[in-house]
Amino acid sequence: MCSAEPINCFPVLVNILSNTFLRLLNSTARIRIWSEPLYNMQTPEVKNNIFFFCLSYMLFLAAGLPPHFAVSSMEDYKVKSV
């Protein structure tokens, strides 16, 4: 009925339970649910934009982290911490 992944199985379980309760209450309505956890991007331009945004963000972080560690190490050296 559903794949082994919990992110896909939970909506199916909710659908089964809700439709069962509707049938118990003699209702003719049905509830349909679907799950698409990852947005499906069709255009390559959007993929490229997201890729370059993430790449530039990671490069920015990579440039800022080593000085942070160096400064904290120098402060530890100045106060002679172990």
C-alpha positions in Angstrom: 0.0 0.0 0.0 2.9 2.4 0.7 6.6 2.3 0.4 8.9 1.6 3.4 9.7 5.2 3.9 7.8 6.8 6.8 7.4 10.1 4.9 5.3 8.3 2.3 3.6 5.8 4.5 2.0 8.3 7.0 -0.2 10.1 4.5 -1.5 6.8 3.2 -2.3 5.6 6.8 -4.1 8.8 7.5 -6.1 8.4 4.3 -7.1 4.8 5.2 -8.2 5.8 8.7 -10.1 8.9 7.6 -12.0 7.0 4.9 -12.8 4.2 7.3 -14.3 6.7 9.8 -16.3 8.2 7.0 -17.7 4.8 6.0 -18.6 4.1 9.7 -20.6 7.3 9.7 -22.5 6.2 6.5 -21.0 9.0 4.5 -20.5 8.8 0.7 -17.7 11.4 0.7 -14.1 10.3 0.4 -10.8 12.0 1.4 -7.9 11.8 -1.0 -4.4 12.9 0.1 -1.0 12.9 -1.6 2.5 13.5 -0.5 5.2 15.2 -2.5 8.0 15.9 0.1 10.5 17.2 -2.5 9.4 19.9 -4.8 9.8 18.8 -8.4 11.7 21.4 -10.3 11.1 21.2 -14.0 13.2 24.0 -15.4 17.0 23.8 -15.4 17.3 27.6 -14.8 15.8 27.1 -11.3 18.1 24.3 -10.6 21.1 26.3 -11.7 20.0 29.3 -9.6 19.6 27.2 -6.5 22.9 25.5 -7.1 24.9 28.8 -7.5 23.1 30.3 -4.5 24.1 27.3 -2.3 27.6 27.3 -3.7 28.1 31.0 -3.0 26.7 30.6 0.5 29.0 27.7 1.3 32.0 29.6 0.0 31.1 32.6 2.1 30.8 30.3 5.2 34.1 28.6 4.3 35.8 31.9 4.1 34.5 33.1 7.5 34.9 30.0 9.7 38.8 29.6 9.9 39.4 33.2 11.2 36.7 32.5 13.9 38.6 29.4 15.1 42.0 31.3 15.0 40.6 34.2 17.1 39.2 31.9 19.7 42.5 30.0 19.9 44.4 33.2 20.4 42.0 34.3 23.2 42.5 31.0 24.9 46.3 31.5 24.6 46.1 35.0 26.1 44.2 33.9 29.1 46.4 30.8 29.4 43.5 28.3 29.5 44.2 24.6 29.2 
